[in-house]
C-alpha cells in the first residue's frame, strides 16, 4: 500500500488543530493526535520532527490562512476589525493557538509568520497615513495593535458584537 504523504500530513494537522486548541502544547498528546488522524504517531516525528514542530507548522498555517482570509484594509480599519472579529468567532482556534504559544514561549516570543504579517500590515497602515487615508493620531504599529486587540473582543468579552468593535474602531480613527 502506497502512502499519500500530503494526505497524511493534512490528517495530522487537522487532528492537531483540535488537540492543541483544546489542550495547548503541554497538554496535547501525540497518541491522541495520531489516533484522531488514523495514523501511526511515528508519522508526526517523520513529518514534523516533534510535537513542538507540529505545533509550529500548524500555527504558521493558521496564521497564513487568516492573513489570506482577512486582508488588511488600512483605509477601512473599522471594516478590517469587524472582519477579524467575525473570523475569530467562526474559528477561535487561531487565538487559542497564539495564546498557548505565548504561554509556553513568553509573551515576547512571536511566531515568524505572525511577525512577517505584522510588518506588512504596519507598512500598509503607514503608507495609508502618509496618503491621508488613515489617522496619524497614532504611529502605525500602535494603531494596528489597538485595532487587532479590539477585534479580539470576540474571544475575551461574551457580549461583544461586530457592531461594537466597528464603532469603537471608527471612534479610534476619527480625526
OpenMM code with the backbone's topology and positions (N, CA, C; nanometers):
from openmm import Vec3, app, unit

residues = "UNK UNK UNK UNK UNK UNK UNK UNK UNK UNK UNK UNK UNK UNK UNK UNK UNK UNK UNK UNK UNK UNK UNK UNK UNK UNK UNK UNK UNK UNK UNK UNK UNK UNK UNK UNK UNK UNK UNK UNK UNK UNK UNK UNK UNK UNK UNK UNK UNK UNK UNK UNK UNK UNK UNK UNK UNK UNK UNK UNK UNK UNK UNK UNK UNK UNK UNK UNK UNK UNK UNK UNK UNK UNK UNK UNK UNK UNK UNK UNK UNK UNK UNK UNK UNK UNK UNK UNK UNK UNK UNK UNK UNK UNK UNK UNK UNK UNK UNK UNK UNK UNK UNK UNK UNK UNK UNK UNK UNK UNK UNK UNK UNK UNK UNK UNK UNK UNK UNK UNK UNK UNK UNK UNK UNK UNK UNK UNK UNK UNK UNK UNK UNK UNK UNK UNK UNK UNK UNK UNK UNK UNK UNK UNK UNK UNK UNK UNK UNK UNK UNK UNK UNK UNK UNK UNK UNK UNK UNK UNK UNK UNK UNK UNK UNK UNK UNK UNK UNK UNK UNK UNK UNK UNK UNK".split()
positions = [
    Vec3(0.0841, -0.1181, 0.0000),
    Vec3(0.0000, 0.0000, 0.0000),
    Vec3(0.0890, 0.1250, 0.0000),
    Vec3(0.0622, 0.2148, -0.0927),
    Vec3(0.1397, 0.3370, -0.1062),
    Vec3(0.0798, 0.4451, -0.0164),
    Vec3(0.1661, 0.5125, 0.0575),
    Vec3(0.1202, 0.6213, 0.1443),
    Vec3(0.1124, 0.7510, 0.0661),
    Vec3(0.0124, 0.8293, 0.0982),
    Vec3(-0.0010, 0.9632, 0.0417),
    Vec3(0.0484, 1.0599, 0.1491),
    Vec3(0.1716, 1.1045, 0.1345),
    Vec3(0.2360, 1.1882, 0.2358),
    Vec3(0.1548, 1.3140, 0.2661),
    Vec3(0.1097, 1.3831, 0.1630),
    Vec3(0.0354, 1.5085, 0.1844),
    Vec3(-0.0985, 1.4838, 0.2522),
    Vec3(-0.1655, 1.3753, 0.2157),
    Vec3(-0.2934, 1.3429, 0.2807),
    Vec3(-0.2715, 1.3090, 0.4273),
    Vec3(-0.1656, 1.2363, 0.4563),
    Vec3(-0.1342, 1.2010, 0.5951),
    Vec3(-0.1009, 1.3262, 0.6757),
    Vec3(-0.0195, 1.4142, 0.6185),
    Vec3(0.0131, 1.5403, 0.6871),
    Vec3(-0.1128, 1.6221, 0.7132),
    Vec3(-0.2017, 1.6272, 0.6143),
    Vec3(-0.3263, 1.7035, 0.6315),
    Vec3(-0.4114, 1.6446, 0.7438),
    Vec3(-0.4197, 1.5136, 0.7505),
    Vec3(-0.4960, 1.4490, 0.8582),
    Vec3(-0.4339, 1.4801, 0.9947),
    Vec3(-0.3025, 1.4752, 1.0006),
    Vec3(-0.2342, 1.5060, 1.1263),
    Vec3(-0.2561, 1.6517, 1.1663),
    Vec3(-0.2485, 1.7422, 1.0711),
    Vec3(-0.2698, 1.8843, 1.1010),
    Vec3(-0.4133, 1.9106, 1.1464),
    Vec3(-0.5099, 1.8455, 1.0832),
    Vec3(-0.6499, 1.8619, 1.1257),
    Vec3(-0.6693, 1.8115, 1.2682),
    Vec3(-0.6151, 1.6949, 1.2974),
    Vec3(-0.6271, 1.6388, 1.4324),
    Vec3(-0.5516, 1.7253, 1.5333),
    Vec3(-0.4370, 1.7773, 1.4923),
    Vec3(-0.3567, 1.8609, 1.5816),
    Vec3(-0.4275, 1.9924, 1.6127),
    Vec3(-0.4995, 2.0481, 1.5165),
    Vec3(-0.5728, 2.1722, 1.5405),
    Vec3(-0.6709, 2.1533, 1.6552),
    Vec3(-0.7434, 2.0466, 1.6527),
    Vec3(-0.8389, 2.0173, 1.7606),
    Vec3(-0.7661, 1.9938, 1.8930),
    Vec3(-0.6627, 1.9144, 1.8901),
    Vec3(-0.5899, 1.8782, 2.0125),
    Vec3(-0.5192, 1.9984, 2.0755),
    Vec3(-0.4426, 2.0727, 1.9959),
    Vec3(-0.3696, 2.1875, 2.0502),
    Vec3(-0.4635, 2.2995, 2.0932),
    Vec3(-0.5714, 2.3187, 2.0197),
    Vec3(-0.6682, 2.4219, 2.0581),
    Vec3(-0.7317, 2.3908, 2.1923),
    Vec3(-0.7517, 2.2638, 2.2171),
    Vec3(-0.8175, 2.2239, 2.3418),
    Vec3(-0.7202, 2.2129, 2.4593),
    Vec3(-0.6012, 2.1609, 2.4353),
    Vec3(-0.5107, 2.1289, 2.5458),
    Vec3(-0.3819, 2.2107, 2.5505),
    Vec3(-0.3535, 2.2868, 2.4468),
    Vec3(-0.2277, 2.3597, 2.4428),
    Vec3(-0.1123, 2.2692, 2.4063),
    Vec3(0.0063, 2.3274, 2.4043),
    Vec3(0.1246, 2.2500, 2.3659),
    Vec3(0.1563, 2.1456, 2.4722),
    Vec3(0.1605, 2.1876, 2.5959),
    Vec3(0.1986, 2.0962, 2.7042),
    Vec3(0.0967, 1.9853, 2.7249),
    Vec3(-0.0314, 2.0169, 2.7112),
    Vec3(-0.1355, 1.9174, 2.7373),
    Vec3(-0.1685, 1.8275, 2.6206),
    Vec3(-0.1299, 1.8664, 2.5015),
    Vec3(-0.1588, 1.7858, 2.3831),
    Vec3(-0.0797, 1.6553, 2.3887),
    Vec3(-0.1376, 1.5515, 2.3359),
    Vec3(-0.0737, 1.4197, 2.3345),
    Vec3(-0.0633, 1.3688, 2.1919),
    Vec3(0.0575, 1.3280, 2.1527),
    Vec3(0.0772, 1.2771, 2.0177),
    Vec3(-0.0036, 1.1505, 1.9944),
    Vec3(-0.0259, 1.0706, 2.0970),
    Vec3(-0.1075, 0.9499, 2.0826),
    Vec3(-0.2491, 0.9855, 2.0381),
    Vec3(-0.3075, 1.0882, 2.0995),
    Vec3(-0.4435, 1.1287, 2.0627),
    Vec3(-0.4464, 1.1875, 1.9224),
    Vec3(-0.3460, 1.2690, 1.8891),
    Vec3(-0.3409, 1.3282, 1.7553),
    Vec3(-0.3329, 1.2181, 1.6503),
    Vec3(-0.2429, 1.1233, 1.6701),
    Vec3(-0.2265, 1.0139, 1.5742),
    Vec3(-0.3542, 0.9314, 1.5639),
    Vec3(-0.4167, 0.9009, 1.6772),
    Vec3(-0.5407, 0.8219, 1.6749),
    Vec3(-0.6514, 0.8956, 1.5996),
    Vec3(-0.6667, 1.0266, 1.6265),
    Vec3(-0.7701, 1.1050, 1.5561),
    Vec3(-0.7427, 1.1119, 1.4064),
    Vec3(-0.6156, 1.1124, 1.3705),
    Vec3(-0.5780, 1.1205, 1.2295),
    Vec3(-0.5790, 0.9835, 1.1623),
    Vec3(-0.5899, 0.8775, 1.2430),
    Vec3(-0.5851, 0.7429, 1.1872),
    Vec3(-0.4469, 0.7067, 1.1372),
    Vec3(-0.3453, 0.7581, 1.2054),
    Vec3(-0.2058, 0.7387, 1.1649),
    Vec3(-0.1240, 0.6824, 1.2809),
    Vec3(-0.0067, 0.6382, 1.2470),
    Vec3(0.0908, 0.5984, 1.3471),
    Vec3(0.1585, 0.7244, 1.3996),
    Vec3(0.1817, 0.7319, 1.5301),
    Vec3(0.2425, 0.8539, 1.5847),
    Vec3(0.3836, 0.8778, 1.5317),
    Vec3(0.4473, 0.7758, 1.4789),
    Vec3(0.5801, 0.7937, 1.4197),
    Vec3(0.5742, 0.8909, 1.3017),
    Vec3(0.4584, 0.9005, 1.2389),
    Vec3(0.4433, 0.9929, 1.1253),
    Vec3(0.4556, 1.1388, 1.1705),
    Vec3(0.4149, 1.1684, 1.2928),
    Vec3(0.4305, 1.3045, 1.3462),
    Vec3(0.5780, 1.3409, 1.3482),
    Vec3(0.6593, 1.2499, 1.3978),
    Vec3(0.8029, 1.2752, 1.4084),
    Vec3(0.8685, 1.2752, 1.2701),
    Vec3(0.8212, 1.1890, 1.1806),
    Vec3(0.8783, 1.1828, 1.0462),
    Vec3(0.8506, 1.3114, 0.9678),
    Vec3(0.7291, 1.3651, 0.9812),
    Vec3(0.6900, 1.4810, 0.9022),
    Vec3(0.7194, 1.6148, 0.9698),
    Vec3(0.7164, 1.6172, 1.1031),
    Vec3(0.7265, 1.7452, 1.1739),
    Vec3(0.8421, 1.7510, 1.2737),
    Vec3(0.9103, 1.6402, 1.2963),
    Vec3(1.0261, 1.6380, 1.3851),
    Vec3(0.9928, 1.6190, 1.5317),
    Vec3(0.8844, 1.6804, 1.5769),
    Vec3(0.8473, 1.6731, 1.7183),
    Vec3(0.7051, 1.7260, 1.7344),
    Vec3(0.6529, 1.7102, 1.8535),
    Vec3(0.5218, 1.7677, 1.8830),
    Vec3(0.5280, 1.9188, 1.8684),
    Vec3(0.6354, 1.9798, 1.9144),
    Vec3(0.6522, 2.1241, 1.9031),
    Vec3(0.6634, 2.1671, 1.7569),
    Vec3(0.7313, 2.0861, 1.6760),
    Vec3(0.7409, 2.1146, 1.5332),
    Vec3(0.6046, 2.1092, 1.4652),
    Vec3(0.5230, 2.0133, 1.5059),
    Vec3(0.3862, 2.0040, 1.4547),
    Vec3(0.3067, 2.1268, 1.4952),
    Vec3(0.3207, 2.1696, 1.6195),
    Vec3(0.2503, 2.2887, 1.6665),
    Vec3(0.2932, 2.4116, 1.5864),
    Vec3(0.4231, 2.4301, 1.5682),
    Vec3(0.4738, 2.5467, 1.4954),
    Vec3(0.4228, 2.5486, 1.3516),
    Vec3(0.4227, 2.4329, 1.2865),
    Vec3(0.3729, 2.4262, 1.1490),
    Vec3(0.2231, 2.4568, 1.1448),
    Vec3(0.1494, 2.4031, 1.2390),
    Vec3(0.0057, 2.4283, 1.2473),
    Vec3(-0.0221, 2.5768, 1.2696),
    Vec3(0.0489, 2.6381, 1.3608),
    Vec3(0.0301, 2.7805, 1.3886),
    Vec3(0.0616, 2.8639, 1.2645),
    Vec3(0.1696, 2.8313, 1.1948),
    Vec3(0.2052, 2.9034, 1.0723),
    Vec3(0.0935, 2.8919, 0.9695),
    Vec3(0.0415, 2.7740, 0.9502),
    Vec3(-0.0663, 2.7525, 0.8525),
    Vec3(-0.1903, 2.8324, 0.8910),
    Vec3(-0.2263, 2.8307, 1.0184),
    Vec3(-0.3449, 2.9032, 1.0632),
    Vec3(-0.3272, 3.0541, 1.0471),
    Vec3(-0.2086, 3.1050, 1.0767),
    Vec3(-0.1814, 3.2480, 1.0579),
    Vec3(-0.1896, 3.2832, 0.9097),
    Vec3(-0.1285, 3.2015, 0.8258),
    Vec3(-0.1319, 3.2270, 0.6816),
    Vec3(-0.2756, 3.2262, 0.6295),
    Vec3(-0.3567, 3.1328, 0.6767),
    Vec3(-0.4980, 3.1280, 0.6345),
    Vec3(-0.5716, 3.2545, 0.6759),
    Vec3(-0.5467, 3.3013, 0.7962),
    Vec3(-0.6145, 3.4216, 0.8451),
    Vec3(-0.5724, 3.5429, 0.7624),
    Vec3(-0.4451, 3.5526, 0.7310),
    Vec3(-0.3955, 3.6654, 0.6524),
    Vec3(-0.4633, 3.6680, 0.5158),
    Vec3(-0.4772, 3.5513, 0.4537),
    Vec3(-0.5422, 3.5441, 0.3226),
    Vec3(-0.6923, 3.5677, 0.3329),
    Vec3(-0.7544, 3.5164, 0.4374),
    Vec3(-0.8998, 3.5280, 0.4526),
    Vec3(-0.9421, 3.6701, 0.4909),
    Vec3(-0.8561, 3.7393, 0.5668),
    Vec3(-0.8912, 3.8729, 0.6157),
    Vec3(-0.7745, 3.9676, 0.5864),
    Vec3(-0.7627, 4.0103, 0.4607),
    Vec3(-0.6546, 4.1033, 0.4285),
    Vec3(-0.6798, 4.2401, 0.4914),
    Vec3(-0.5713, 4.3055, 0.5256),
    Vec3(-0.5841, 4.4374, 0.5883),
    Vec3(-0.6339, 4.5396, 0.4862),
    Vec3(-0.7175, 4.6274, 0.5347),
    Vec3(-0.7669, 4.7398, 0.4552),
    Vec3(-0.7379, 4.8659, 0.5367),
    Vec3(-0.6192, 4.9243, 0.5206),
    Vec3(-0.5800, 5.0374, 0.6053),
    Vec3(-0.6692, 5.1596, 0.5894),
    Vec3(-0.7354, 5.1724, 0.4746),
    Vec3(-0.8269, 5.2848, 0.4551),
    Vec3(-0.9638, 5.2580, 0.5176),
    Vec3(-0.9876, 5.1343, 0.5633),
    Vec3(-1.1127, 5.0971, 0.6299),
    Vec3(-1.0802, 5.0071, 0.7493),
    Vec3(-1.0168, 5.0644, 0.8487),
    Vec3(-0.9797, 4.9856, 0.9672),
    Vec3(-1.1006, 4.9366, 1.0462),
    Vec3(-1.2113, 5.0107, 1.0554),
    Vec3(-1.3289, 4.9546, 1.1229),
    Vec3(-1.3804, 4.8277, 1.0541),
    Vec3(-1.3843, 4.8292, 0.9212),
    Vec3(-1.4275, 4.7100, 0.8475),
    Vec3(-1.3315, 4.5942, 0.8669),
    Vec3(-1.2013, 4.6249, 0.8668),
    Vec3(-1.0999, 4.5219, 0.8904),
    Vec3(-1.1188, 4.4600, 1.0292),
    Vec3(-1.1385, 4.5433, 1.1307),
    Vec3(-1.1587, 4.4928, 1.2665),
    Vec3(-1.2850, 4.4070, 1.2738),
    Vec3(-1.3897, 4.4483, 1.2039),
    Vec3(-1.5132, 4.3706, 1.2019),
    Vec3(-1.4946, 4.2353, 1.1373),
    Vec3(-1.4200, 4.2306, 1.0265),
    Vec3(-1.3945, 4.1023, 0.9600),
    Vec3(-1.3074, 4.0118, 1.0466),
    Vec3(-1.2092, 4.0694, 1.1149),
    Vec3(-1.1287, 3.9899, 1.2080),
    Vec3(-1.2162, 3.9341, 1.3200),
    Vec3(-1.3015, 4.0196, 1.3755),
    Vec3(-1.3936, 3.9778, 1.4817),
    Vec3(-1.4750, 3.8571, 1.4351),
    Vec3(-1.5335, 3.8679, 1.3155),
    Vec3(-1.6137, 3.7573, 1.2620),
    Vec3(-1.5312, 3.6307, 1.2465),
    Vec3(-1.4092, 3.6451, 1.1963),
    Vec3(-1.3255, 3.5270, 1.1742),
    Vec3(-1.2876, 3.4612, 1.3060),
    Vec3(-1.2644, 3.5413, 1.4102),
    Vec3(-1.2323, 3.4834, 1.5406),
    Vec3(-1.3542, 3.4135, 1.6010),
    Vec3(-1.4722, 3.4659, 1.5754),
    Vec3(-1.5932, 3.3972, 1.6209),
    Vec3(-1.6095, 3.2642, 1.5489),
    Vec3(-1.5874, 3.2650, 1.4174),
    Vec3(-1.6051, 3.1445, 1.3373),
    Vec3(-1.4981, 3.0393, 1.3651),
    Vec3(-1.3754, 3.0853, 1.3895),
    Vec3(-1.2635, 2.9939, 1.4091),
    Vec3(-1.1742, 3.0437, 1.5229),
    Vec3(-1.2167, 3.0208, 1.6460),
    Vec3(-1.1389, 3.0709, 1.7593),
    Vec3(-1.0073, 2.9962, 1.7829),
    Vec3(-0.9833, 2.8913, 1.7049),
    Vec3(-0.8635, 2.8119, 1.7268),
    Vec3(-0.7354, 2.8924, 1.7131),
    Vec3(-0.7312, 2.9867, 1.6178),
    Vec3(-0.6075, 3.0639, 1.5993),
    Vec3(-0.5729, 3.1435, 1.7237),
    Vec3(-0.6709, 3.2090, 1.7839),
    Vec3(-0.6429, 3.2847, 1.9064),
    Vec3(-0.5985, 3.1921, 2.0186),
    Vec3(-0.6583, 3.0757, 2.0264),
    Vec3(-0.6169, 2.9791, 2.1295),
    Vec3(-0.4738, 2.9336, 2.1063),
    Vec3(-0.4425, 2.9004, 1.9811),
    Vec3(-0.3057, 2.8569, 1.9493),
    Vec3(-0.2052, 2.9669, 1.9818),
    Vec3(-0.2371, 3.0903, 1.9447),
    Vec3(-0.1463, 3.2020, 1.9727),
    Vec3(-0.1289, 3.2213, 2.1226),
    Vec3(-0.2379, 3.2068, 2.1975),
    Vec3(-0.2296, 3.2213, 2.3433),
    Vec3(-0.1415, 3.1117, 2.4029),
    Vec3(-0.1607, 2.9883, 2.3585),
    Vec3(-0.0763, 2.8790, 2.4098),
    Vec3(0.0695, 2.9000, 2.3718),
    Vec3(0.0938, 2.9501, 2.2513),
    Vec3(0.2315, 2.9764, 2.2091),
    Vec3(0.2967, 3.0774, 2.3028),
    Vec3(0.2245, 3.1828, 2.3348),
    Vec3(0.2802, 3.2864, 2.4219),
    Vec3(0.2975, 3.2358, 2.5656),
    Vec3(0.2048, 3.1546, 2.6112),
    Vec3(0.2173, 3.0989, 2.7460),
    Vec3(0.3401, 3.0094, 2.7576),
    Vec3(0.3661, 2.9314, 2.6546),
    Vec3(0.4786, 2.8380, 2.6598),
    Vec3(0.6123, 2.9018, 2.6245),
    Vec3(0.6100, 3.0113, 2.5473),
    Vec3(0.7347, 3.0694, 2.4987),
    Vec3(0.7618, 3.2107, 2.5477),
    Vec3(0.6696, 3.2661, 2.6227),
    Vec3(0.6834, 3.4036, 2.6677),
    Vec3(0.6074, 3.4965, 2.5762),
    Vec3(0.5622, 3.6064, 2.6292),
    Vec3(0.4784, 3.6968, 2.5525),
    Vec3(0.5549, 3.7738, 2.4459),
    Vec3(0.6866, 3.7806, 2.4592),
    Vec3(0.7647, 3.8485, 2.3561),
    Vec3(0.7999, 3.7551, 2.2406),
    Vec3(0.7744, 3.6246, 2.2564),
    Vec3(0.8030, 3.5276, 2.1504),
    Vec3(0.6898, 3.5315, 2.0475),
    Vec3(0.7223, 3.5781, 1.9288),
    Vec3(0.6215, 3.5924, 1.8236),
    Vec3(0.6578, 3.4955, 1.7120),
    Vec3(0.5625, 3.4138, 1.6696),
    Vec3(0.5912, 3.3235, 1.5575),
    Vec3(0.6347, 3.4016, 1.4341),
    Vec3(0.7254, 3.3439, 1.3567),
    Vec3(0.7808, 3.4114, 1.2392),
    Vec3(0.6709, 3.4569, 1.1428),
    Vec3(0.5723, 3.3712, 1.1164),
    Vec3(0.4641, 3.4064, 1.0230),
    Vec3(0.3858, 3.5265, 1.0738),
    Vec3(0.3639, 3.5319, 1.2043),
    Vec3(0.2906, 3.6443, 1.2627),
    Vec3(0.3730, 3.7730, 1.2542),
    Vec3(0.5021, 3.7623, 1.2817),
    Vec3(0.5896, 3.8800, 1.2766),
    Vec3(0.5960, 3.9363, 1.1348),
    Vec3(0.6045, 3.8486, 1.0355),
    Vec3(0.6101, 3.8924, 0.8966),
    Vec3(0.4793, 3.9592, 0.8552),
    Vec3(0.3671, 3.8997, 0.8929),
    Vec3(0.2364, 3.9584, 0.8608),
    Vec3(0.2214, 4.0935, 0.9292),
    Vec3(0.2656, 4.1019, 1.0522),
    Vec3(0.2568, 4.2264, 1.1283),
    Vec3(0.3343, 4.3372, 1.0579),
    Vec3(0.4547, 4.3047, 1.0142),
    Vec3(0.5389, 4.4032, 0.9455),
    Vec3(0.4688, 4.4575, 0.8211),
    Vec3(0.4109, 4.3683, 0.7414),
    Vec3(0.3416, 4.4111, 0.6197),
    Vec3(0.2198, 4.4984, 0.6515),
    Vec3(0.1484, 4.4637, 0.7575),
    Vec3(0.0304, 4.5421, 0.7959),
    Vec3(0.0702, 4.6806, 0.8450),
    Vec3(0.1756, 4.6872, 0.9231),
    Vec3(0.2238, 4.8176, 0.9710),
    Vec3(0.2662, 4.9031, 0.8525),
    Vec3(0.3354, 4.8434, 0.7569),
    Vec3(0.3768, 4.9179, 0.6379),
    Vec3(0.2556, 4.9698, 0.5607),
    Vec3(0.1514, 4.8885, 0.5485),
    Vec3(0.0303, 4.9301, 0.4760),
    Vec3(-0.0382, 5.0460, 0.5481),
    Vec3(-0.0444, 5.0386, 0.6798),
    Vec3(-0.1058, 5.1477, 0.7569),
    Vec3(-0.0208, 5.2738, 0.7463),
    Vec3(0.1105, 5.2597, 0.7564),
    Vec3(0.1989, 5.3769, 0.7459),
    Vec3(0.1828, 5.4448, 0.6101),
    Vec3(0.1712, 5.3671, 0.5045),
    Vec3(0.1505, 5.4251, 0.3713),
    Vec3(0.0160, 5.4969, 0.3658),
    Vec3(-0.0886, 5.4339, 0.4202),
    Vec3(-0.2207, 5.4975, 0.4217),
    Vec3(-0.2166, 5.6271, 0.5023),
    Vec3(-0.1398, 5.6301, 0.6097),
    Vec3(-0.1253, 5.7527, 0.6884),
    Vec3(-0.0576, 5.8612, 0.6062),
    Vec3(0.0480, 5.8254, 0.5348),
    Vec3(0.1183, 5.9231, 0.4504),
    Vec3(0.0282, 5.9763, 0.3393),
    Vec3(-0.0599, 5.8904, 0.2890),
    Vec3(-0.1521, 5.9290, 0.1822),
    Vec3(-0.2765, 5.9998, 0.2355),
    Vec3(-0.2860, 6.0170, 0.3678),
    Vec3(-0.4009, 6.0829, 0.4280),
    Vec3(-0.5266, 5.9972, 0.4327),
    Vec3(-0.5111, 5.8651, 0.4197),
    Vec3(-0.6262, 5.7742, 0.4183),
    Vec3(-0.6474, 5.7029, 0.5515),
    Vec3(-0.5588, 5.7256, 0.6466),
    Vec3(-0.5714, 5.6673, 0.7811),
    Vec3(-0.5215, 5.7708, 0.8811),
    Vec3(-0.5775, 5.7669, 0.9986),
    Vec3(-0.5405, 5.8639, 1.1014),
    Vec3(-0.3910, 5.8573, 1.1336),
    Vec3(-0.3357, 5.9723, 1.1608),
    Vec3(-0.1959, 5.9805, 1.2030),
    Vec3(-0.1883, 6.0111, 1.3526),
    Vec3(-0.3007, 5.9945, 1.4231),
    Vec3(-0.3043, 6.0219, 1.5665),
    Vec3(-0.2203, 5.9217, 1.6460),
    Vec3(-0.1912, 5.8075, 1.5855),
    Vec3(-0.1083, 5.7038, 1.6479),
    Vec3(-0.0032, 5.6628, 1.5457),
    Vec3(0.1105, 5.6129, 1.5934),
    Vec3(0.2029, 5.5568, 1.4953),
    Vec3(0.1402, 5.4284, 1.4403),
    Vec3(0.1856, 5.3849, 1.3235),
    Vec3(0.1221, 5.2732, 1.2527),
    Vec3(0.1195, 5.1452, 1.3357),
    Vec3(0.2253, 5.1174, 1.4070),
    Vec3(0.2324, 4.9963, 1.4885),
    Vec3(0.1305, 4.9998, 1.6026),
    Vec3(0.1240, 5.1132, 1.6730),
    Vec3(0.0270, 5.1258, 1.7825),
    Vec3(-0.1159, 5.1175, 1.7304),
    Vec3(-0.1411, 5.1792, 1.6174),
    Vec3(-0.2752, 5.1763, 1.5598),
    Vec3(-0.3153, 5.0337, 1.5243),
    Vec3(-0.2254, 4.9591, 1.4618),
    Vec3(-0.2550, 4.8195, 1.4298),
    Vec3(-0.2815, 4.7398, 1.5569),
    Vec3(-0.1982, 4.7578, 1.6582),
    Vec3(-0.2184, 4.6861, 1.7851),
    Vec3(-0.3568, 4.7138, 1.8431),
    Vec3(-0.3968, 4.8390, 1.8447),
    Vec3(-0.5276, 4.8751, 1.9002),
    Vec3(-0.6415, 4.8133, 1.8200),
    Vec3(-0.6331, 4.8207, 1.6895),
    Vec3(-0.7386, 4.7655, 1.6037),
    Vec3(-0.7489, 4.6145, 1.6215),
    Vec3(-0.6354, 4.5462, 1.6196),
    Vec3(-0.6365, 4.3999, 1.6332),
    Vec3(-0.6886, 4.3593, 1.7710),
    Vec3(-0.6462, 4.4288, 1.8735),
    Vec3(-0.6925, 4.3930, 2.0080),
    Vec3(-0.8423, 4.4173, 2.0251),
    Vec3(-0.8933, 4.5207, 1.9617),
    Vec3(-1.0387, 4.5404, 1.9668),
    Vec3(-1.1108, 4.4261, 1.8969),
    Vec3(-1.0528, 4.3749, 1.7898),
    Vec3(-1.1177, 4.2652, 1.7171),
    Vec3(-1.1207, 4.1361, 1.7977),
    Vec3(-1.0339, 4.1239, 1.8960),
    Vec3(-1.0320, 4.0013, 1.9770),
    Vec3(-1.1358, 4.0028, 2.0885),
    Vec3(-1.2184, 4.1056, 2.0920),
    Vec3(-1.3263, 4.1074, 2.1907),
    Vec3(-1.4145, 3.9837, 2.1784),
    Vec3(-1.4216, 3.9266, 2.0581),
    Vec3(-1.4981, 3.8033, 2.0375),
    Vec3(-1.4456, 3.6920, 2.1273),
    Vec3(-1.3194, 3.6965, 2.1574),
    Vec3(-1.2532, 3.5923, 2.2360),
    Vec3(-1.2582, 3.6225, 2.3850),
    Vec3(-1.2612, 3.7501, 2.4203),
    Vec3(-1.2451, 3.7875, 2.5610),
    Vec3(-1.3703, 3.8426, 2.6278),
    Vec3(-1.4697, 3.8841, 2.5495),
    Vec3(-1.5870, 3.9506, 2.6049),
    Vec3(-1.7134, 3.8832, 2.5523),
    Vec3(-1.7877, 3.8148, 2.6387),
    Vec3(-1.9024, 3.7357, 2.5930),
    Vec3(-2.0095, 3.8142, 2.5177),
    Vec3(-2.0343, 3.9384, 2.5525),
    Vec3(-2.1423, 4.0143, 2.4894),
    Vec3(-2.0947, 4.1075, 2.3784),
    Vec3(-1.9716, 4.0953, 2.3383),
    Vec3(-1.9187, 4.1817, 2.2328),
    Vec3(-1.9860, 4.1483, 2.0993),
    Vec3(-2.0008, 4.2503, 2.0158),
    Vec3(-2.0584, 4.2318, 1.8833),
    Vec3(-1.9676, 4.2967, 1.7799),
    Vec3(-1.9872, 4.2572, 1.6575),
    Vec3(-1.9113, 4.3201, 1.5484),
    Vec3(-1.9406, 4.4702, 1.5454),
    Vec3(-2.0656, 4.5057, 1.5664),
    Vec3(-2.1044, 4.6465, 1.5637),
    Vec3(-2.0271, 4.7254, 1.6695),
    Vec3(-2.0118, 4.6706, 1.7876),
    Vec3(-1.9353, 4.7377, 1.8937),
    Vec3(-1.7896, 4.7555, 1.8512),
    Vec3(-1.7316, 4.6524, 1.7951),
    Vec3(-1.5922, 4.6590, 1.7509),
    Vec3(-1.5765, 4.7656, 1.6430),
    Vec3(-1.6627, 4.7626, 1.5427),
    Vec3(-1.6504, 4.8599, 1.4339),
    Vec3(-1.6738, 5.0029, 1.4831),
    Vec3(-1.7719, 5.0204, 1.5680),
    Vec3(-1.7998, 5.1546, 1.6221),
    Vec3(-1.6805, 5.2052, 1.7027),
    Vec3(-1.6228, 5.1180, 1.7821),
    Vec3(-1.5066, 5.1567, 1.8635),
    Vec3(-1.3880, 5.1957, 1.7762),
    Vec3(-1.3627, 5.1184, 1.6725),
    Vec3(-1.2506, 5.1493, 1.5837),
    Vec3(-1.2799, 5.2759, 1.5040),
    Vec3(-1.4047, 5.2964, 1.4633),
    Vec3(-1.4394, 5.4222, 1.3941),
    Vec3(-1.4065, 5.5421, 1.4822),
    Vec3(-1.4374, 5.5328, 1.6103),
    Vec3(-1.4048, 5.6437, 1.7021),
    Vec3(-1.2547, 5.6577, 1.7196),
    Vec3(-1.1874, 5.5466, 1.7240),
    Vec3(-1.0415, 5.5473, 1.7396),
    Vec3(-0.9740, 5.6190, 1.6231),
    Vec3(-1.0231, 5.5952, 1.5024),
    Vec3(-0.9561, 5.6521, 1.3859),
    Vec3(-1.0143, 5.7849, 1.3407),
    Vec3(-1.1203, 5.8308, 1.4063),
    Vec3(-1.1810, 5.9596, 1.3693),
    Vec3(-1.0838, 6.0726, 1.4028),
    Vec3(-1.0800, 6.1696, 1.3175),
    Vec3(-0.9889, 6.2822, 1.3420),
    Vec3(-1.0666, 6.4062, 1.3748),
] * unit.nanometer
topology = app.Topology()
chain = topology.addChain("A")
for resn in residues:
    res = topology.addResidue(resn, chain)
    for name in ("N", "CA", "C"):
        topology.addAtom(name, app.Element.getBySymbol(name[0]), res)
